[in-house]
């Protein structure tokens, strides 16, 4: 097997597992059995283990000593603490970054918002969740502080599974796939006003903090 083929198998396996996790087909805490996955994907253990390692870095799976791999699972307290930490870091970023002195710096934020709208239009919840994460990372990125982003990214990665569940819940129970897009557009529009207190007020009322128990 050449290097290119091995890399393709890793990427394919990673994306298929990521899709299953973020769609809810694989639930938090569910064990991932190597033998079953290698048969399902038609691959050897080496690319599968690399795919699982990458998913671990993304906060979607976790390796347990002597117990194998499972879909990442956090306690209610863990999730609540992570949402709280996300809030604090985002508020600090907004207070530091707004008003944004160069309008071009909003391009990444606008791009993530556009991607969310495209995904909502297509009914692609996985892509909408990805764009959702990119939007929040871009928001924090406006502060231009490398260490802030390094602190923030692991938090948002650990929460993405629960944010995806919130997105599904909004679509299924609220029955409005555009609700998330509207909330993020409102947040984007508040950033463009250049008034930090306005952005902080919108941010405080911005998102659901529910989770899978």
Secondary structure, 3 states (H helix, E strand, C coil): CCHHHHHHHHHHHHHHHHHHHHHCCCCCCCEECHHHHHHHHCCCHHHHHHHHHHHHHCCCEEEECCCEEEECCCCHHHHHHHHHHHHHHHHHHHHHHCCCCCHHHHHHHHHHHHHHHHHHHHCCHHHHHHHHHHHHHHHHHCCCCHHHHHHHHHHHHHHHHHHHHHHHHHHHHHCCCCHHHHHHHHHHHHHHHCCHHHHHHHHHCCCCCCCCC
